[in-house]
Amino acid sequence: MVKHFTILVTALLLGMAMSAQTWVSFGKNQPTAPEFSVINSNDQKVVFTMDIYGMFVETKIEGSQTFKRLSLPECGVAGDIGSPDIMSEL
């Protein structure tokens, strides 16, 4: 019984480690939300700059395929299941 429990806990921890997010820094060591600055806007367009200081990378396994999910701090994800994730503001 203890052997089965140990194997189950090990498998659970391994699965959690494989889906853990890793911070990839572009200049800041801590996860930092992107900064947006609107340069110009009207009723037809918006021109803005966005400073991105890094991203999270998460490995996802679906069936026999492995994917990398990229995400930005304090940004949500919207989209249909099976479609590419589209970043959106929370």
N, C-alpha and C positions, 0 to 999 in steps of 0.2 A: 504494500500500500504506500509506504513512504517513497519507494523507488518510483512509482507512477506519479506521485505528487511532485517529486523533484524534477522528473522529465517534463511534466506539464508546466511548472514554473519556469524552467529553463527555456522551453519553447515560447512561452508568453513573453519573457524578457527579450529574447532574440527578435521576436516579431515587433516589439515596441522599439527596439534599437534600430531596426531596419527602416521604420517609418518615422524616426526622429528627424527633426529639422536641423539643418546645419547652417550657420550664418556664414555667408561669403562676403567679406568686407571689400568695399571699394574706397576705403579711406578711414572709416570709423569702426573701431573694434566692437562697439556695442550696437545691437539692433537700433536703428534710428529711422523714423518715418521719413518718407520723401518730403521735400519742401517744394511747393508750387508758387510761382509768381506769375500773375496775369500781366502781360505786356500790353495787349490791346484786345478789345472785344466789341462786337456790335451784334445786331440781330442775325447775321449770317455766318460769323466765325469768331473763334476765340484763339488768340495767340498767347502761348504761355511757355515758361521754362520750368523744368522739373529737375531738381538735384536728387539723385539716388545715391545713397551712401553704402548700399549693400543689398543683399537679398537672401532669403531663406531658400535652401535646396532640400527637397524631401524626395526620397526614393519611394515609388509606388509600384507594387507588383499586381498586375491584373492578369490572371490566368498564367500564361507562359511568357508574357511580355513585361519588361521593366521600363518604367517611365521616370522622368525627373520632373517634379512639380516645382516651379519657381514662384515665389510670392514675396511681396513687399510688406514690411511692418505696418500695422494699423490700416491695412487695405484688405477689403473683403474679396470674395470670389463669387461671380455670378455666371450662370450658363446652364446648359442642358447636360445631363449625365451622358458621358461618352464624348462630348464635344470638348475642344480645348478650353481651359479655364480662362475667363476674361476678368481682369482685375477691375474692381469697382470700389468706390468709396463706401465705407460702412454707414 
